[in-house]
Amino acid sequence: MKSFLVAIIADIIRLSANCGANLHLIEPLGFDLEEKKVRRAGLDYHDLARVTRHKSLAAFIEYLEQRDSQYRIFACTTKTTGHHIDANYQAGDVLLFGPESRGLPANVIESLPMEQRIRIPMMPDARSLNLSNAVAIIAFEAWRQMGFKGAV
């Protein structure tokens, strides 16, 4: 596995643990969670992070519907106009990110209402932020809006 994937996974596991978020990974994954480097990278936060794997996006949606039919999914993408700070986040919301290399598929983005498609503002012609940075920016904005619930 490339070392940058290990760093991304470790960053997102650590972020999830530190802001009290659940991390749901949807297959196919571009990495193996059982790989020694991944386990070691997330070891410090493994007991604090809540990580669940799902076989597909459909399986994840089924999981959500069984837990709470009132969930909302926000597609985090460069292919929209609404900014992440304009959304009104609430407990139970899902922030859905695609692979760093290509983002979310168009059909997933288009399946959601415009107000649930969000982006991080960036300078024109700049490359997109890496995945762990994008997750951090949007997750912390959502947590901020909810009053940093659970933080000390």
ABEGO torsion letter per residue (X at the ends): XBAAAAAAAAAAAAAAAAAGBBBBBBOBBABBAABAAAAAAAAAAAAABBBBBBABAAAAAAAAAAABAABBBBBBBAABABBAAABBBBBGBBBBBBBAAAEBBAAAAAABBAAABBBBBBBBGBBBBBAAAAAAAAAAAAAAAAGGBGBX
